[in-house]
Amino acid sequence: MKIVYLSLCLSVFNLLAHAQKPSIQWGDEFKLRKGSTDLRVVSVDKTGAYLQESHPALKSYFVVGATMRESASLVKVDNNLKEIYRNDFNKELKGKEFEQFVPFDDKLYLFSSDYSKRDRTLTVHASGIDKNTGELTGEWRLVATYVQDEKSDDINFKIAYNVDSSKLLVISSIEKSERNEYRIQELGKNLKAAGKPLIIKNQFEANKYQLEDVLYTIDRKVILVGRMYEYEEGKKKKEKFLDFTNYNIRIFNDKGKQETEINTTINAKWLVSTKLLQERNKDLILTAFYSNEKKGKTIDGLLVQRINVNDGKVISTSDKAINNSLLSGEQDNAGNDDADDKEESKEEKKMRDELSKLKNEGEGFSKHMQFRDIFYTPDNGLVILAEYFDHYTTTSTRYSGGSNGIPGSSSTTTYENFISKDLMMCKIDASGNISWLQILPKNQREIITYPGHSTYGSGISFSMSYFISGNMPYYSGFGAIQSGNTIHILLNDNSKNATVVQAGQKVKSTSRFGKTDCYVLDLDAASGKFNRTTFFSNKDVPTAMPRLGAVIGNDMYMVGKSDRMLGKTKIAVAKITIDK
C-alpha cells in the first residue's frame, strides 16, 4: 500500500503544467590562484558577470614573521562565461583590509577598511571600479569613521541596502561593556554622505541584547529586531548561562528617536524566529515561528501580522498551527547501505550525540526554523520560504603517547557543523491570511574540518548576530528564482530522496554532496502545488552551491566547486535561465 500511495501522490504532482522551465549553462573551469578560498557572483550587467575571488594577502613584515589580511580579485566573464579580465587590487589596497565589492546605482565599488591602533580609529573607504577594465576610477573616498572610547570596545559594520535597494547604507555598532550604540549612514550618488549619520543608543545591557536585523524603510524609519536574553541557573552550583527570552522590535524616526515598540508577546505564543519586511504598500509584514511554551523544544506554528509602520499598531493577525506530523519522519536507515550513513566517524557520532543531549536539556538551544526568501506574487500576496537550520562548532583533542624518550603530543581538530532540514513553503494572501502551507522533508548535514590549532574556539558555540557574515555552508540549504507565478527552488539531495514530495515521508541524510543530484522544485504560487525533477548530477560537474546563487534580473548565477585531496580543485560558474 505504501508504494501505491506514493505513486498516486507523484502522479498528482506531475500532472501540474508549467510553461516555464529552468535551464543551465556551465562555463569553463576556473584556474584559481593558489590559496584562494572562495568564488562568488557580485554583479551582472549586459556585458557579463563580475565575480569575487577571495584570497589572503600579505599585510606587513616583522623580524620573525608577517601578518596576513583578507583580499580579493575581481573577475569579469562575458555572457558565455568566458573570462575577460582579473584584477587583485593588492597594490591599491596598500595594507588596507578588503571588505567587499558592492554594486549600486549601475556602478561597482570596492570597499576597504583601515584600523589605527595609535588613534583607536577605524575608517571605511570606497572607490569606484571601471567595469570595462577592472581598474579603480580614482582615489579612495572616506565614507565612515569610528573611534573607540576604550580599548575593549568592539566596532562592527556592514554595507547594506534599504528595503527597496534604492539607497546604500553603512550600518555599524560600537559594542561596549554596558550599552551598545548603533549608527546608520546613508550614502547618496557617488557614495557621498546624505546628511549626518543617524545614531541610536541602545537601552539594554550589551550582553543581554543581540541585534538580529535592521530595516531602513522607504521613508527613512529604522526598525531594530533584537533577541533578548536573561541569565538562568545552570545545573552546577554558581553556574549561569544566557537563555533567549523574547524578541524586541522597535521603530525609530529619522532623528534616532524611538516612536513605538511592537508587541511580540502574542496570545501566549513565544516567538522563536522572526522575519520583518516592508510591503510595497508600506505596511510592515511580521512573519514568525512560535512555540506554545516559553522554552518549547518544537515549533508549534507560523504567525503573520500586518503592521502600520507609522504607529506600530497591528492591522491584521493570522496564524497556522504546524503539527509534528507535517515534519519529516525519522531517517530511513534500513539496511544501512547508504554511503552517507557510513561516512560519519565514531568520533563525530559521539560529538553529535553529546550535542543532542545538551539541546534536549534546553540550555541555550532549541529547535527552530529560519526564514530564507520572500517573493511577491502577481495577486499581491507573498510566498515565504524557510528551513530548519542549526549551526554549531565542536572541537576534539587527541593525545598520542610518547615512546623511547620522545614526549607525547596532542592535536586539536575543530568541526563546524551545519544542519539544514525541512523546507517550508507558505503563501500569505493580500489580506494577510495564510492560504496554503507545504513542507518538503530534507536532511542535509555539512561538516567543515579545521585541523590543528583553530581560532574558532572550543566546545559548542552559536550566534545569530547581524554583523556576522560568511558563505558557509556551501552545498546544503537551497536557492530560489521566480518567474511569474512560479518559484523554482534548487537543492542538492541524496538521489534516494527523488520521490520525497510531501510532509511526513522518510528521508535519507545527505552529507557527501559531490555524489548528490541537484533537484528543482517548480512551485505554483497560487495553489501551493509543486513537482520535483532532477536538474543535473553533481557527479558530472563541480559540486553546485544553490544557496549561494545570485539572482540578478531574470537569471541566477551559481558557482560549483569540488575540493580534492589529490589533484586540483575544480571550480566553474553556471548561468540558470528560465525557458519560456
Long-range contacts (C-beta under 8 A, 24 or more apart in sequence): 6-499, 6-505, 9-501, 9-502, 10-499, 10-501, 12-529, 13-501, 13-529, 13-530, 13-531, 13-532, 14-531, 16-522, 16-524, 16-529, 16-530, 16-531, 18-486, 18-522, 18-524, 18-531, 19-580, 20-483, 20-484, 20-486, 20-578, 20-579, 20-580, 21-522, 21-578, 21-579, 22-481, 22-488, 22-490, 22-520, 22-535, 22-576, 22-577, 22-578, 22-579, 23-576, 23-577, 23-578, 23-579, 24-535, 24-536, 24-574, 24-575, 24-576, 24-577, 25-81, 25-574, 25-575, 25-576, 25-577, 26-81, 26-541, 26-560, 26-572, 26-573, 26-574, 27-77, 27-80, 27-81, 27-82, 27-572, 27-573, 27-574, 27-575, 28-81, 28-82, 28-83, 28-572, 29-542, 29-570, 29-571, 29-572, 30-75, 30-83, 30-571, 30-572, 30-573, 32-569, 32-571, 33-73, 33-88, 36-73, 38-471, 38-561, 39-75, 39-559, 39-561, 39-571, 39-573, 40-471, 40-548, 40-550, 40-559, 41-549, 41-550, 41-552, 41-557, 41-558, 41-559, 41-573, 42-100, 42-101, 42-102, 42-103, 42-108, 42-550, 43-101, 43-103, 43-108, 43-552, 44-550, 44-552, 44-553, 44-555, 44-557, 45-106, 45-131, 47-78, 47-79, 47-131, 48-76, 48-77, 48-78, 48-79, 48-84, 49-76, 49-77, 49-81, 49-552, 49-557, 49-573, 49-575, 50-74, 50-75, 50-76, 50-101, 50-103, 50-108, 50-131, 51-75, 51-76, 51-77, 51-573, 52-100, 52-101, 53-86, 55-88, 57-88, 57-90, 57-93, 57-98, 59-95, 60-95, 69-95, 69-96, 69-97, 69-98, 70-97, 70-98, 71-98, 72-98, 72-100, 72-101, 74-101, 74-110, 74-129, 74-134, 76-131, 76-134, 77-573, 81-573, 81-574, 81-575, 85-133, 85-134, 86-134, 87-134, 87-135, 89-136, 92-127, 92-136, 96-125, 99-124, 99-159, 100-159, 101-129, 102-126, 102-159, 102-168, 104-161, 104-168, 104-187, 104-191, 105-168, 105-189, 107-131, 109-191, 110-136, 111-143, 111-159, 112-140, 113-157, 119-147, 120-147, 120-148, 120-151, 121-145, 121-146, 121-147, 121-148, 122-146, 122-147, 122-148, 122-155, 122-157, 124-157, 124-170, 126-191, 128-190, 141-190, 141-191, 143-170, 143-185, 143-187, 143-191, 143-193, 144-170, 144-172, 144-185, 144-197, 146-172, 146-174, 146-183, 148-174, 149-174, 149-176, 150-176, 150-177, 152-176, 152-177, 156-467, 157-467, 158-466, 158-467, 158-469, 160-214, 160-216, 161-216, 162-186, 162-216, 162-217, 162-218, 163-215, 163-216, 163-217, 163-218, 163-277, 163-278, 164-218, 164-278, 166-218, 167-194, 167-216, 169-216, 171-214, 171-216, 171-466, 173-211, 173-467, 175-206, 176-206, 177-206, 178-205, 178-206, 179-203, 179-204, 179-205, 179-206, 180-206, 180-209, 180-211, 182-211, 182-214, 182-224, 184-214, 184-216, 184-222, 186-216, 186-220, 198-222, 198-252, 198-254, 198-255, 198-256, 199-256, 200-224, 200-252, 200-256, 201-256, 204-228, 204-248, 207-242, 208-242, 209-248, 210-463, 210-464, 210-465, 211-465, 211-466, 211-467, 212-274, 212-464, 212-465, 212-466, 213-275, 213-276, 213-466, 214-466, 215-276, 215-277, 215-278, 217-278, 217-282, 217-309, 218-278, 218-282, 219-282, 219-309, 220-254, 221-251, 221-252, 221-253, 221-254, 221-259, 221-309, 222-251, 222-252, 222-253, 222-254, 222-256, 223-249, 223-250, 223-251, 223-252, 223-276, 223-284, 224-248, 224-249, 224-250, 224-252, 225-249, 225-274, 225-276, 227-464, 232-363, 234-363, 235-361, 241-363, 241-364, 242-364, 243-295, 243-363, 243-364, 244-272, 244-364, 244-366, 245-294, 246-270, 246-271, 247-271, 247-274, 247-288, 249-274, 249-276, 249-286, 251-309, 251-312, 259-311, 259-312, 260-311, 260-312, 261-312, 262-286, 262-307, 262-312, 263-314, 264-288, 266-290, 266-303, 266-305, 266-317, 267-319, 268-292, 269-300, 269-301, 269-303, 269-319, 270-294, 270-296, 271-303, 272-296, 272-299, 272-366, 272-368, 273-368, 273-369, 273-370, 273-371, 274-371, 275-371, 275-374, 275-384, 277-374, 278-309, 279-306, 279-382, 280-376, 280-380, 282-309, 283-307, 283-308, 283-309, 283-315, 284-308, 284-309, 285-382, 285-428, 285-432, 287-371, 287-374, 287-384, 287-428, 289-322, 289-368, 289-369, 289-386, 290-319, 291-366, 295-362, 295-366, 296-366, 297-359, 297-360, 297-362, 297-366, 297-367, 298-324, 298-367, 299-367, 299-368, 299-369, 302-424, 302-426, 302-434, 302-437, 304-428, 304-432, 304-433, 304-434, 305-432, 306-432, 315-432, 316-431, 316-432, 316-433, 317-432, 318-428, 318-432, 318-433, 318-434, 319-434, 320-426, 320-434, 320-437, 322-424, 322-437, 322-439, 325-503, 325-504, 326-437, 326-439, 326-503, 326-504, 327-422, 327-439, 327-441, 327-503, 327-504, 328-421, 328-422, 328-439, 328-441, 328-442, 328-443, 328-503, 328-504, 328-505, 328-506, 328-507, 329-441, 329-504, 329-505, 329-506, 329-507, 330-506, 331-443, 331-506, 331-507, 331-508, 331-509, 332-506, 332-507, 332-508, 338-494, 338-496, 338-508, 338-509, 339-512, 339-515, 340-494, 340-508, 340-509, 340-510, 340-511, 340-512, 341-508, 341-509, 343-511, 343-512, 344-511, 347-396, 348-415, 348-447, 351-394, 351-396, 351-415, 352-417, 355-392, 355-394, 355-460, 358-460, 364-462, 365-462, 369-422, 369-424, 372-477, 372-478, 372-480, 373-480, 375-480, 375-482, 375-487, 375-525, 377-427, 377-485, 377-525, 377-526, 378-484, 378-485, 378-525, 379-429, 379-430, 379-526, 380-430, 381-427, 381-428, 381-429, 381-430, 381-435, 381-525, 382-427, 382-428, 383-425, 383-426, 383-427, 383-428, 383-487, 383-523, 383-525, 384-424, 384-425, 384-426, 384-427, 384-428, 385-423, 385-424, 385-425, 385-478, 385-480, 385-487, 385-489, 386-423, 386-424, 386-426, 387-420, 387-421, 387-422, 387-423, 387-424, 387-442, 387-477, 387-478, 388-419, 388-420, 388-421, 388-422, 389-418, 389-419, 389-420, 389-421, 389-477, 390-417, 390-418, 390-419, 391-416, 391-417, 391-418, 391-419, 391-462, 392-417, 392-460, 392-461, 392-462, 393-417, 393-456, 393-457, 393-459, 393-460, 393-461, 394-459, 394-460, 395-454, 395-456, 395-457, 395-458, 395-459, 411-451, 411-452, 412-452, 412-453, 412-454, 412-458, 413-449, 413-450, 413-451, 413-452, 413-454, 414-449, 414-450, 414-454, 414-456, 414-458, 415-447, 415-448, 415-449, 415-450, 416-447, 416-448, 416-449, 416-450, 416-456, 416-472, 417-445, 417-446, 417-447, 418-444, 418-445, 418-446, 418-447, 418-448, 418-472, 418-473, 418-476, 419-444, 419-445, 420-444, 420-445, 420-446, 420-473, 420-476, 420-477, 420-478, 422-503, 423-478, 423-489, 423-491, 425-489, 425-523, 425-528, 425-530, 427-525, 427-526, 427-528, 435-528, 436-527, 436-528, 437-528, 438-502, 438-503, 438-523, 438-528, 438-530, 439-502, 439-503, 440-500, 440-501, 440-502, 440-503, 440-521, 441-500, 441-503, 441-504, 441-505, 441-506, 441-507, 442-491, 442-493, 442-497, 442-500, 442-507, 442-510, 443-507, 443-508, 443-509, 443-510, 444-475, 444-476, 444-477, 444-491, 444-492, 444-493, 444-509, 444-510, 444-511, 445-476, 445-509, 445-510, 445-511, 446-472, 446-473, 446-474, 446-475, 446-476, 446-511, 446-513, 447-511, 448-472, 448-473, 471-548, 473-547, 474-545, 474-547, 474-548, 474-561, 475-513, 475-516, 475-543, 475-544, 475-545, 475-547, 476-510, 476-513, 476-547, 477-546, 477-547, 478-546, 478-547, 479-546, 479-547, 479-548, 479-549, 479-551, 479-556, 479-558, 480-551, 481-549, 481-551, 481-555, 481-556, 481-576, 481-578, 483-554, 483-578, 483-580, 485-524, 485-525, 485-526, 486-522, 486-523, 486-524, 486-525, 487-522, 487-523, 487-525, 488-520, 488-521, 488-522, 488-523, 488-578, 489-520, 489-521, 489-523, 489-530, 490-518, 490-519, 490-520, 490-521, 490-535, 490-544, 490-546, 490-549, 490-556, 490-558, 490-576, 491-518, 491-519, 491-521, 491-546, 492-516, 492-517, 492-518, 492-519, 492-538, 492-543, 492-544, 492-546, 493-517, 493-519, 498-532, 498-534, 500-532, 501-530, 501-531, 501-532, 513-538, 513-543, 514-538, 514-539, 514-543, 514-562, 515-539, 516-543, 518-544, 518-546, 541-572, 541-574, 542-570, 542-571, 542-572, 544-574, 549-576, 554-578
